[in-house]
Amino acid sequence: MPSKTIIDLLGDKAESILNHKCKIDKSQITLPSPTHVDDIWTYSNRNNRVLQ
């Protein structure tokens, strides 16, 4: 059970937020590969420090 403080902070939306069920099936989500940053962002104009 979530803490009373969290429930108080969420207010009247607490029930909806805390009991939300995702409608997207896991099989529909494509997870990024371990080399995602290199594959996608290497040739962008982003600073090397940002890409690290």
Contacts in CASP RR format, 6 or more apart in sequence:
PFRMAT RR
TARGET T0000
AUTHOR 0000-0000-0000
METHOD contacts of the structure
MODEL  1
MPSKTIIDLLGDKAESILNHKCKIDKSQITLPSPTHVDDIWTYSNRNNRV
LQ
2 14 0 8 1.000
2 18 0 8 1.000
6 14 0 8 1.000
6 18 0 8 1.000
7 14 0 8 1.000
7 18 0 8 1.000
10 17 0 8 1.000
10 18 0 8 1.000
33 39 0 8 1.000
37 51 0 8 1.000
41 51 0 8 1.000
42 51 0 8 1.000
END
